[in-house]
Amino acid sequence: MAIERQYSKSPTDNLYNALSLMQRWLPLLKEADKWNVSHVKEMMIHWMRSFKSSAVMPTDVFEI
């Protein structure tokens, strides 16, 4: 799995990829580390579910 020259179309794609990797690594970790990683994973999922996207698209074009 190569990451080179691949750009995500939205920032949430990176979060979904991180969650996917956490779920794959979770069974391989020690018990103490499993709790920590699962806690972080649950916090990320909670944040993503409560995320509300803005209807206004940010731009760097200004009118004077």
N, CA, C, O and CB atoms as a CASP TS submission, in Angstrom:
PFRMAT TS
TARGET T0000
AUTHOR 0000-0000-0000
METHOD Language model
MODEL 1
PARENT N/A
ATOM      1  N   MET     1       0.847  -1.170   0.000  1.00  0.00           N
ATOM      2  CA  MET     1       0.000   0.000   0.000  1.00  0.00           C
ATOM      3  C   MET     1       0.892   1.231   0.000  1.00  0.00           C
ATOM      4  O   MET     1       1.548   1.510   1.003  1.00  0.00           O
ATOM      5  CB  MET     1      -0.963  -0.001   1.215  1.00  0.00           C
ATOM      6  N   ALA     2       0.930   1.955  -1.074  1.00  0.00           N
ATOM      7  CA  ALA     2       1.762   3.146  -1.204  1.00  0.00           C
ATOM      8  C   ALA     2       0.924   4.391  -0.985  1.00  0.00           C
ATOM      9  O   ALA     2      -0.238   4.449  -1.389  1.00  0.00           O
ATOM     10  CB  ALA     2       2.443   3.192  -2.581  1.00  0.00           C
ATOM     11  N   ILE     3       1.512   5.373  -0.353  1.00  0.00           N
ATOM     12  CA  ILE     3       0.822   6.628  -0.095  1.00  0.00           C
ATOM     13  C   ILE     3       1.332   7.718  -1.026  1.00  0.00           C
ATOM     14  O   ILE     3       0.719   8.781  -1.124  1.00  0.00           O
ATOM     15  CB  ILE     3       1.000   7.049   1.365  1.00  0.00           C
ATOM     16  N   GLU     4       2.414   7.476  -1.693  1.00  0.00           N
ATOM     17  CA  GLU     4       3.033   8.492  -2.528  1.00  0.00           C
ATOM     18  C   GLU     4       2.098   8.950  -3.635  1.00  0.00           C
ATOM     19  O   GLU     4       1.393   8.152  -4.253  1.00  0.00           O
ATOM     20  CB  GLU     4       4.323   7.967  -3.122  1.00  0.00           C
ATOM     21  N   ARG     5       2.110  10.254  -3.869  1.00  0.00           N
ATOM     22  CA  ARG     5       1.370  10.897  -4.955  1.00  0.00           C
ATOM     23  C   ARG     5      -0.136  10.660  -4.898  1.00  0.00           C
ATOM     24  O   ARG     5      -0.806  10.688  -5.931  1.00  0.00           O
ATOM     25  CB  ARG     5       1.893  10.413  -6.269  1.00  0.00           C
ATOM     26  N   GLN     6      -0.660  10.433  -3.728  1.00  0.00           N
ATOM     27  CA  GLN     6      -2.100  10.312  -3.562  1.00  0.00           C
ATOM     28  C   GLN     6      -2.559  11.441  -2.660  1.00  0.00           C
ATOM     29  O   GLN     6      -2.092  11.563  -1.528  1.00  0.00           O
ATOM     30  CB  GLN     6      -2.496   8.921  -2.976  1.00  0.00           C
ATOM     31  N   TYR     7      -3.460  12.256  -3.146  1.00  0.00           N
ATOM     32  CA  TYR     7      -3.973  13.376  -2.382  1.00  0.00           C
ATOM     33  C   TYR     7      -5.450  13.159  -2.132  1.00  0.00           C
ATOM     34  O   TYR     7      -6.199  12.794  -3.038  1.00  0.00           O
ATOM     35  CB  TYR     7      -3.725  14.712  -3.112  1.00  0.00           C
ATOM     36  N   SER     8      -5.858  13.385  -0.909  1.00  0.00           N
ATOM     37  CA  SER     8      -7.264  13.184  -0.585  1.00  0.00           C
ATOM     38  C   SER     8      -8.100  14.346  -1.107  1.00  0.00           C
ATOM     39  O   SER     8      -7.619  15.473  -1.230  1.00  0.00           O
ATOM     40  CB  SER     8      -7.452  13.027   0.931  1.00  0.00           C
ATOM     41  N   LYS     9      -9.348  14.053  -1.408  1.00  0.00           N
ATOM     42  CA  LYS     9     -10.239  15.077  -1.928  1.00  0.00           C
ATOM     43  C   LYS     9     -10.869  15.898  -0.809  1.00  0.00           C
ATOM     44  O   LYS     9     -11.323  17.019  -1.039  1.00  0.00           O
ATOM     45  CB  LYS     9     -11.320  14.443  -2.777  1.00  0.00           C
ATOM     46  N   SER    10     -10.897  15.350   0.384  1.00  0.00           N
ATOM     47  CA  SER    10     -11.416  16.107   1.526  1.00  0.00           C
ATOM     48  C   SER    10     -10.624  15.720   2.771  1.00  0.00           C
ATOM     49  O   SER    10     -10.078  14.619   2.846  1.00  0.00           O
ATOM     50  CB  SER    10     -12.947  15.844   1.733  1.00  0.00           C
ATOM     51  N   PRO    11     -10.564  16.615   3.739  1.00  0.00           N
ATOM     52  CA  PRO    11      -9.809  16.312   4.961  1.00  0.00           C
ATOM     53  C   PRO    11     -10.366  15.133   5.751  1.00  0.00           C
ATOM     54  O   PRO    11      -9.624  14.467   6.473  1.00  0.00           O
ATOM     55  CB  PRO    11      -9.780  17.523   5.844  1.00  0.00           C
ATOM     56  N   THR    12     -11.661  14.869   5.622  1.00  0.00           N
ATOM     57  CA  THR    12     -12.230  13.751   6.371  1.00  0.00           C
ATOM     58  C   THR    12     -11.751  12.409   5.829  1.00  0.00           C
ATOM     59  O   THR    12     -11.807  11.408   6.545  1.00  0.00           O
ATOM     60  CB  THR    12     -13.750  13.813   6.331  1.00  0.00           C
ATOM     61  N   ASP    13     -11.283  12.362   4.590  1.00  0.00           N
ATOM     62  CA  ASP    13     -10.725  11.123   4.049  1.00  0.00           C
ATOM     63  C   ASP    13      -9.531  10.667   4.890  1.00  0.00           C
ATOM     64  O   ASP    13      -9.350   9.472   5.119  1.00  0.00           O
ATOM     65  CB  ASP    13     -10.302  11.316   2.574  1.00  0.00           C
ATOM     66  N   ASN    14      -8.728  11.611   5.343  1.00  0.00           N
ATOM     67  CA  ASN    14      -7.579  11.270   6.178  1.00  0.00           C
ATOM     68  C   ASN    14      -8.026  10.670   7.504  1.00  0.00           C
ATOM     69  O   ASN    14      -7.399   9.737   8.006  1.00  0.00           O
ATOM     70  CB  ASN    14      -6.713  12.506   6.428  1.00  0.00           C
ATOM     71  N   LEU    15      -9.100  11.196   8.069  1.00  0.00           N
ATOM     72  CA  LEU    15      -9.611  10.652   9.324  1.00  0.00           C
ATOM     73  C   LEU    15     -10.145   9.238   9.128  1.00  0.00           C
ATOM     74  O   LEU    15      -9.908   8.367   9.965  1.00  0.00           O
ATOM     75  CB  LEU    15     -10.709  11.557   9.890  1.00  0.00           C
ATOM     76  N   TYR    16     -10.858   9.001   8.040  1.00  0.00           N
ATOM     77  CA  TYR    16     -11.368   7.666   7.763  1.00  0.00           C
ATOM     78  C   TYR    16     -10.224   6.671   7.547  1.00  0.00           C
ATOM     79  O   TYR    16     -10.315   5.518   7.971  1.00  0.00           O
ATOM     80  CB  TYR    16     -12.284   7.694   6.539  1.00  0.00           C
ATOM     81  N   ASN    17      -9.161   7.109   6.895  1.00  0.00           N
ATOM     82  CA  ASN    17      -8.001   6.232   6.712  1.00  0.00           C
ATOM     83  C   ASN    17      -7.342   5.915   8.043  1.00  0.00           C
ATOM     84  O   ASN    17      -6.937   4.777   8.282  1.00  0.00           O
ATOM     85  CB  ASN    17      -6.983   6.875   5.765  1.00  0.00           C
ATOM     86  N   ALA    18      -7.231   6.912   8.911  1.00  0.00           N
ATOM     87  CA  ALA    18      -6.640   6.690  10.233  1.00  0.00           C
ATOM     88  C   ALA    18      -7.492   5.714  11.043  1.00  0.00           C
ATOM     89  O   ALA    18      -6.955   4.834  11.717  1.00  0.00           O
ATOM     90  CB  ALA    18      -6.491   8.026  10.991  1.00  0.00           C
ATOM     91  N   LEU    19      -8.812   5.863  10.982  1.00  0.00           N
ATOM     92  CA  LEU    19      -9.701   4.940  11.698  1.00  0.00           C
ATOM     93  C   LEU    19      -9.575   3.522  11.157  1.00  0.00           C
ATOM     94  O   LEU    19      -9.594   2.555  11.919  1.00  0.00           O
ATOM     95  CB  LEU    19     -11.157   5.410  11.595  1.00  0.00           C
ATOM     96  N   SER    20      -9.449   3.404   9.860  1.00  0.00           N
ATOM     97  CA  SER    20      -9.297   2.088   9.250  1.00  0.00           C
ATOM     98  C   SER    20      -8.013   1.408   9.729  1.00  0.00           C
ATOM     99  O   SER    20      -8.016   0.220  10.053  1.00  0.00           O
ATOM    100  CB  SER    20      -9.296   2.206   7.721  1.00  0.00           C
ATOM    101  N   LEU    21      -6.930   2.160   9.772  1.00  0.00           N
ATOM    102  CA  LEU    21      -5.666   1.595  10.247  1.00  0.00           C
ATOM    103  C   LEU    21      -5.739   1.224  11.727  1.00  0.00           C
ATOM    104  O   LEU    21      -5.191   0.199  12.133  1.00  0.00           O
ATOM    105  CB  LEU    21      -4.525   2.584  10.013  1.00  0.00           C
ATOM    106  N   MET    22      -6.410   2.050  12.539  1.00  0.00           N
ATOM    107  CA  MET    22      -6.560   1.726  13.962  1.00  0.00           C
ATOM    108  C   MET    22      -7.318   0.424  14.142  1.00  0.00           C
ATOM    109  O   MET    22      -6.957  -0.397  14.985  1.00  0.00           O
ATOM    110  CB  MET    22      -7.282   2.858  14.703  1.00  0.00           C
ATOM    111  N   GLN    23      -8.367   0.232  13.351  1.00  0.00           N
ATOM    112  CA  GLN    23      -9.156  -0.986  13.472  1.00  0.00           C
ATOM    113  C   GLN    23      -8.343  -2.216  13.068  1.00  0.00           C
ATOM    114  O   GLN    23      -8.526  -3.293  13.635  1.00  0.00           O
ATOM    115  CB  GLN    23     -10.416  -0.884  12.616  1.00  0.00           C
ATOM    116  N   ARG    24      -7.454  -2.062  12.101  1.00  0.00           N
ATOM    117  CA  ARG    24      -6.617  -3.196  11.687  1.00  0.00           C
ATOM    118  C   ARG    24      -5.547  -3.531  12.715  1.00  0.00           C
ATOM    119  O   ARG    24      -5.231  -4.701  12.926  1.00  0.00           O
ATOM    120  CB  ARG    24      -5.960  -2.899  10.352  1.00  0.00           C
ATOM    121  N   TRP    25      -4.984  -2.499  13.359  1.00  0.00           N
ATOM    122  CA  TRP    25      -3.893  -2.722  14.307  1.00  0.00           C
ATOM    123  C   TRP    25      -4.383  -3.147  15.687  1.00  0.00           C
ATOM    124  O   TRP    25      -3.627  -3.746  16.452  1.00  0.00           O
ATOM    125  CB  TRP    25      -3.062  -1.470  14.432  1.00  0.00           C
ATOM    126  N   LEU    26      -5.625  -2.847  16.013  1.00  0.00           N
ATOM    127  CA  LEU    26      -6.141  -3.090  17.355  1.00  0.00           C
ATOM    128  C   LEU    26      -5.938  -4.529  17.844  1.00  0.00           C
ATOM    129  O   LEU    26      -5.518  -4.703  18.988  1.00  0.00           O
ATOM    130  CB  LEU    26      -7.600  -2.756  17.391  1.00  0.00           C
ATOM    131  N   PRO    27      -6.211  -5.563  17.051  1.00  0.00           N
ATOM    132  CA  PRO    27      -6.011  -6.932  17.551  1.00  0.00           C
ATOM    133  C   PRO    27      -4.540  -7.286  17.806  1.00  0.00           C
ATOM    134  O   PRO    27      -4.264  -8.235  18.540  1.00  0.00           O
ATOM    135  CB  PRO    27      -6.593  -7.919  16.565  1.00  0.00           C
ATOM    136  N   LEU    28      -3.609  -6.561  17.231  1.00  0.00           N
ATOM    137  CA  LEU    28      -2.192  -6.881  17.370  1.00  0.00           C
ATOM    138  C   LEU    28      -1.534  -6.215  18.575  1.00  0.00           C
ATOM    139  O   LEU    28      -0.380  -6.506  18.886  1.00  0.00           O
ATOM    140  CB  LEU    28      -1.463  -6.480  16.124  1.00  0.00           C
ATOM    141  N   LEU    29      -2.250  -5.330  19.254  1.00  0.00           N
ATOM    142  CA  LEU    29      -1.660  -4.562  20.345  1.00  0.00           C
ATOM    143  C   LEU    29      -1.759  -5.285  21.679  1.00  0.00           C
ATOM    144  O   LEU    29      -2.531  -6.231  21.835  1.00  0.00           O
ATOM    145  CB  LEU    29      -2.329  -3.213  20.447  1.00  0.00           C
ATOM    146  N   LYS    30      -0.955  -4.819  22.647  1.00  0.00           N
ATOM    147  CA  LYS    30      -1.053  -5.307  24.017  1.00  0.00           C
ATOM    148  C   LYS    30      -2.348  -4.795  24.618  1.00  0.00           C
ATOM    149  O   LYS    30      -2.948  -3.849  24.107  1.00  0.00           O
ATOM    150  CB  LYS    30       0.172  -4.862  24.868  1.00  0.00           C
ATOM    151  N   GLU    31      -2.785  -5.429  25.719  1.00  0.00           N
ATOM    152  CA  GLU    31      -4.067  -5.087  26.314  1.00  0.00           C
ATOM    153  C   GLU    31      -4.135  -3.620  26.743  1.00  0.00           C
ATOM    154  O   GLU    31      -5.141  -2.954  26.500  1.00  0.00           O
ATOM    155  CB  GLU    31      -4.337  -5.983  27.503  1.00  0.00           C
ATOM    156  N   ALA    32      -3.084  -3.113  27.375  1.00  0.00           N
ATOM    157  CA  ALA    32      -3.091  -1.709  27.818  1.00  0.00           C
ATOM    158  C   ALA    32      -3.151  -0.764  26.621  1.00  0.00           C
ATOM    159  O   ALA    32      -3.840   0.255  26.669  1.00  0.00           O
ATOM    160  CB  ALA    32      -1.840  -1.402  28.672  1.00  0.00           C
ATOM    161  N   ASP    33      -2.448  -1.092  25.569  1.00  0.00           N
ATOM    162  CA  ASP    33      -2.451  -0.252  24.370  1.00  0.00           C
ATOM    163  C   ASP    33      -3.776  -0.351  23.628  1.00  0.00           C
ATOM    164  O   ASP    33      -4.205   0.616  22.999  1.00  0.00           O
ATOM    165  CB  ASP    33      -1.304  -0.644  23.442  1.00  0.00           C
ATOM    166  N   LYS    34      -4.426  -1.502  23.693  1.00  0.00           N
ATOM    167  CA  LYS    34      -5.735  -1.662  23.042  1.00  0.00           C
ATOM    168  C   LYS    34      -6.739  -0.675  23.615  1.00  0.00           C
ATOM    169  O   LYS    34      -7.510  -0.064  22.876  1.00  0.00           O
ATOM    170  CB  LYS    34      -6.256  -3.105  23.209  1.00  0.00           C
ATOM    171  N   TRP    35      -6.727  -0.521  24.940  1.00  0.00           N
ATOM    172  CA  TRP    35      -7.670   0.400  25.571  1.00  0.00           C
ATOM    173  C   TRP    35      -7.398   1.830  25.123  1.00  0.00           C
ATOM    174  O   TRP    35      -8.330   2.569  24.805  1.00  0.00           O
ATOM    175  CB  TRP    35      -7.586   0.297  27.104  1.00  0.00           C
ATOM    176  N   ASN    36      -6.121   2.227  25.095  1.00  0.00           N
ATOM    177  CA  ASN    36      -5.777   3.591  24.693  1.00  0.00           C
ATOM    178  C   ASN    36      -6.177   3.871  23.247  1.00  0.00           C
ATOM    179  O   ASN    36      -6.757   4.917  22.955  1.00  0.00           O
ATOM    180  CB  ASN    36      -4.282   3.831  24.874  1.00  0.00           C
ATOM    181  N   VAL    37      -5.873   2.953  22.352  1.00  0.00           N
ATOM    182  CA  VAL    37      -6.185   3.151  20.942  1.00  0.00           C
ATOM    183  C   VAL    37      -7.697   3.127  20.720  1.00  0.00           C
ATOM    184  O   VAL    37      -8.217   3.921  19.936  1.00  0.00           O
ATOM    185  CB  VAL    37      -5.499   2.075  20.083  1.00  0.00           C
ATOM    186  N   SER    38      -8.397   2.240  21.390  1.00  0.00           N
ATOM    187  CA  SER    38      -9.847   2.194  21.213  1.00  0.00           C
ATOM    188  C   SER    38     -10.507   3.453  21.777  1.00  0.00           C
ATOM    189  O   SER    38     -11.525   3.909  21.256  1.00  0.00           O
ATOM    190  CB  SER    38     -10.428   0.941  21.890  1.00  0.00           C
ATOM    191  N   HIS    39      -9.926   4.014  22.843  1.00  0.00           N
ATOM    192  CA  HIS    39     -10.447   5.263  23.402  1.00  0.00           C
ATOM    193  C   HIS    39     -10.268   6.412  22.406  1.00  0.00           C
ATOM    194  O   HIS    39     -11.192   7.196  22.194  1.00  0.00           O
ATOM    195  CB  HIS    39      -9.743   5.596  24.737  1.00  0.00           C
ATOM    196  N   VAL    40      -9.106   6.512  21.806  1.00  0.00           N
ATOM    197  CA  VAL    40      -8.845   7.550  20.796  1.00  0.00           C
ATOM    198  C   VAL    40      -9.751   7.345  19.585  1.00  0.00           C
ATOM    199  O   VAL    40     -10.280   8.304  19.024  1.00  0.00           O
ATOM    200  CB  VAL    40      -7.355   7.533  20.362  1.00  0.00           C
ATOM    201  N   LYS    41      -9.921   6.100  19.194  1.00  0.00           N
ATOM    202  CA  LYS    41     -10.788   5.780  18.050  1.00  0.00           C
ATOM    203  C   LYS    41     -12.218   6.220  18.324  1.00  0.00           C
ATOM    204  O   LYS    41     -12.855   6.817  17.456  1.00  0.00           O
ATOM    205  CB  LYS    41     -10.749   4.267  17.740  1.00  0.00           C
ATOM    206  N   GLU    42     -12.730   5.937  19.508  1.00  0.00           N
ATOM    207  CA  GLU    42     -14.090   6.330  19.858  1.00  0.00           C
ATOM    208  C   GLU    42     -14.231   7.849  19.912  1.00  0.00           C
ATOM    209  O   GLU    42     -15.262   8.387  19.508  1.00  0.00           O
ATOM    210  CB  GLU    42     -14.487   5.718  21.199  1.00  0.00           C
ATOM    211  N   MET    43     -13.210   8.542  20.405  1.00  0.00           N
ATOM    212  CA  MET    43     -13.249  10.007  20.433  1.00  0.00           C
ATOM    213  C   MET    43     -13.292  10.575  19.019  1.00  0.00           C
ATOM    214  O   MET    43     -14.017  11.536  18.761  1.00  0.00           O
ATOM    215  CB  MET    43     -12.031  10.564  21.188  1.00  0.00           C
ATOM    216  N   MET    44     -12.521   9.990  18.098  1.00  0.00           N
ATOM    217  CA  MET    44     -12.528  10.451  16.710  1.00  0.00           C
ATOM    218  C   MET    44     -13.886  10.209  16.061  1.00  0.00           C
ATOM    219  O   MET    44     -14.391  11.069  15.339  1.00  0.00           O
ATOM    220  CB  MET    44     -11.428   9.747  15.907  1.00  0.00           C
ATOM    221  N   ILE    45     -14.474   9.052  16.311  1.00  0.00           N
ATOM    222  CA  ILE    45     -15.781   8.742  15.745  1.00  0.00           C
ATOM    223  C   ILE    45     -16.835   9.702  16.281  1.00  0.00           C
ATOM    224  O   ILE    45     -17.680  10.187  15.530  1.00  0.00           O
ATOM    225  CB  ILE    45     -16.174   7.289  16.054  1.00  0.00           C
ATOM    226  N   HIS    46     -16.782   9.975  17.583  1.00  0.00           N
ATOM    227  CA  HIS    46     -17.735  10.910  18.183  1.00  0.00           C
ATOM    228  C   HIS    46     -17.579  12.294  17.577  1.00  0.00           C
ATOM    229  O   HIS    46     -18.580  12.947  17.283  1.00  0.00           O
ATOM    230  CB  HIS    46     -17.546  10.974  19.706  1.00  0.00           C
ATOM    231  N   TRP    47     -16.353  12.759  17.383  1.00  0.00           N
ATOM    232  CA  TRP    47     -16.117  14.078  16.801  1.00  0.00           C
ATOM    233  C   TRP    47     -16.619  14.129  15.363  1.00  0.00           C
ATOM    234  O   TRP    47     -17.224  15.118  14.949  1.00  0.00           O
ATOM    235  CB  TRP    47     -14.623  14.431  16.854  1.00  0.00           C
ATOM    236  N   MET    48     -16.373  13.075  14.608  1.00  0.00           N
ATOM    237  CA  MET    48     -16.804  13.070  13.211  1.00  0.00           C
ATOM    238  C   MET    48     -18.326  13.054  13.090  1.00  0.00           C
ATOM    239  O   MET    48     -18.885  13.662  12.178  1.00  0.00           O
ATOM    240  CB  MET    48     -16.212  11.868  12.483  1.00  0.00           C
ATOM    241  N   ARG    49     -18.995  12.360  14.007  1.00  0.00           N
ATOM    242  CA  ARG    49     -20.460  12.317  13.957  1.00  0.00           C
ATOM    243  C   ARG    49     -21.067  13.662  14.345  1.00  0.00           C
ATOM    244  O   ARG    49     -22.135  14.019  13.848  1.00  0.00           O
ATOM    245  CB  ARG    49     -20.993  11.218  14.883  1.00  0.00           C
ATOM    246  N   SER    50     -20.409  14.407  15.216  1.00  0.00           N
ATOM    247  CA  SER    50     -20.937  15.702  15.648  1.00  0.00           C
ATOM    248  C   SER    50     -20.486  16.841  14.740  1.00  0.00           C
ATOM    249  O   SER    50     -20.874  17.990  14.953  1.00  0.00           O
ATOM    250  CB  SER    50     -20.509  15.987  17.075  1.00  0.00           C
ATOM    251  N   PHE    51     -19.676  16.539  13.735  1.00  0.00           N
ATOM    252  CA  PHE    51     -19.149  17.549  12.826  1.00  0.00           C
ATOM    253  C   PHE    51     -20.247  18.052  11.902  1.00  0.00           C
ATOM    254  O   PHE    51     -20.980  17.269  11.298  1.00  0.00           O
ATOM    255  CB  PHE    51     -17.979  16.985  12.009  1.00  0.00           C
ATOM    256  N   LYS    52     -20.345  19.368  11.804  1.00  0.00           N
ATOM    257  CA  LYS    52     -21.301  19.976  10.893  1.00  0.00           C
ATOM    258  C   LYS    52     -20.511  20.797   9.890  1.00  0.00           C
ATOM    259  O   LYS    52     -19.789  21.723  10.260  1.00  0.00           O
ATOM    260  CB  LYS    52     -22.350  20.855  11.655  1.00  0.00           C
ATOM    261  N   SER    53     -20.652  20.458   8.638  1.00  0.00           N
ATOM    262  CA  SER    53     -19.906  21.176   7.613  1.00  0.00           C
ATOM    263  C   SER    53     -20.516  22.541   7.370  1.00  0.00           C
ATOM    264  O   SER    53     -21.717  22.745   7.544  1.00  0.00           O
ATOM    265  CB  SER    53     -19.865  20.375   6.314  1.00  0.00           C
ATOM    266  N   SER    54     -19.681  23.456   6.970  1.00  0.00           N
ATOM    267  CA  SER    54     -20.110  24.815   6.693  1.00  0.00           C
ATOM    268  C   SER    54     -20.697  24.886   5.281  1.00  0.00           C
ATOM    269  O   SER    54     -20.186  24.263   4.351  1.00  0.00           O
ATOM    270  CB  SER    54     -18.930  25.807   6.852  1.00  0.00           C
ATOM    271  N   ALA    55     -21.763  25.646   5.141  1.00  0.00           N
ATOM    272  CA  ALA    55     -22.371  25.810   3.828  1.00  0.00           C
ATOM    273  C   ALA    55     -21.597  26.821   2.985  1.00  0.00           C
ATOM    274  O   ALA    55     -21.762  26.878   1.766  1.00  0.00           O
ATOM    275  CB  ALA    55     -23.827  26.247   3.971  1.00  0.00           C
ATOM    276  N   VAL    56     -20.760  27.609   3.634  1.00  0.00           N
ATOM    277  CA  VAL    56     -19.990  28.631   2.933  1.00  0.00           C
ATOM    278  C   VAL    56     -18.630  28.056   2.587  1.00  0.00           C
ATOM    279  O   VAL    56     -17.906  27.579   3.461  1.00  0.00           O
ATOM    280  CB  VAL    56     -19.847  29.923   3.789  1.00  0.00           C
ATOM    281  N   MET    57     -18.291  28.103   1.326  1.00  0.00           N
ATOM    282  CA  MET    57     -16.983  27.613   0.886  1.00  0.00           C
ATOM    283  C   MET    57     -15.926  28.679   1.137  1.00  0.00           C
ATOM    284  O   MET    57     -16.098  29.821   0.711  1.00  0.00           O
ATOM    285  CB  MET    57     -17.013  27.220  -0.613  1.00  0.00           C
ATOM    286  N   PRO    58     -14.840  28.335   1.814  1.00  0.00           N
ATOM    287  CA  PRO    58     -13.782  29.326   2.038  1.00  0.00           C
ATOM    288  C   PRO    58     -13.073  29.655   0.730  1.00  0.00           C
ATOM    289  O   PRO    58     -12.904  28.791  -0.131  1.00  0.00           O
ATOM    290  CB  PRO    58     -12.767  28.814   3.079  1.00  0.00           C
ATOM    291  N   THR    59     -12.666  30.893   0.594  1.00  0.00           N
ATOM    292  CA  THR    59     -11.993  31.327  -0.608  1.00  0.00           C
ATOM    293  C   THR    59     -10.940  32.369  -0.252  1.00  0.00           C
ATOM    294  O   THR    59     -11.034  33.021   0.788  1.00  0.00           O
ATOM    295  CB  THR    59     -13.000  31.888  -1.625  1.00  0.00           C
ATOM    296  N   ASP    60      -9.971  32.521  -1.083  1.00  0.00           N
ATOM    297  CA  ASP    60      -8.955  33.537  -0.846  1.00  0.00           C
ATOM    298  C   ASP    60      -9.140  34.738  -1.763  1.00  0.00           C
ATOM    299  O   ASP    60      -8.236  35.563  -1.898  1.00  0.00           O
ATOM    300  CB  ASP    60      -7.567  32.947  -1.037  1.00  0.00           C
ATOM    301  N   VAL    61     -10.301  34.840  -2.390  1.00  0.00           N
ATOM    302  CA  VAL    61     -10.626  35.970  -3.255  1.00  0.00           C
ATOM    303  C   VAL    61     -11.443  36.973  -2.452  1.00  0.00           C
ATOM    304  O   VAL    61     -12.479  36.625  -1.885  1.00  0.00           O
ATOM    305  CB  VAL    61     -11.402  35.505  -4.530  1.00  0.00           C
ATOM    306  N   PHE    62     -10.977  38.214  -2.405  1.00  0.00           N
ATOM    307  CA  PHE    62     -11.646  39.259  -1.653  1.00  0.00           C
ATOM    308  C   PHE    62     -12.060  40.390  -2.575  1.00  0.00           C
ATOM    309  O   PHE    62     -11.358  40.704  -3.536  1.00  0.00           O
ATOM    310  CB  PHE    62     -10.747  39.782  -0.538  1.00  0.00           C
ATOM    311  N   GLU    63     -13.196  40.999  -2.283  1.00  0.00           N
ATOM    312  CA  GLU    63     -13.631  42.183  -3.028  1.00  0.00           C
ATOM    313  C   GLU    63     -13.346  43.403  -2.188  1.00  0.00           C
ATOM    314  O   GLU    63     -13.637  43.426  -0.992  1.00  0.00           O
ATOM    315  CB  GLU    63     -15.142  42.107  -3.399  1.00  0.00           C
ATOM    316  N   ILE    64     -12.776  44.420  -2.812  1.00  0.00           N
ATOM    317  CA  ILE    64     -12.458  45.647  -2.081  1.00  0.00           C
ATOM    318  C   ILE    64     -13.312  46.773  -2.602  1.00  0.00           C
ATOM    319  O   ILE    64     -13.205  47.902  -2.123  1.00  0.00           O
ATOM    320  CB  ILE    64     -10.963  46.002  -2.204  1.00  0.00           C
TER
END
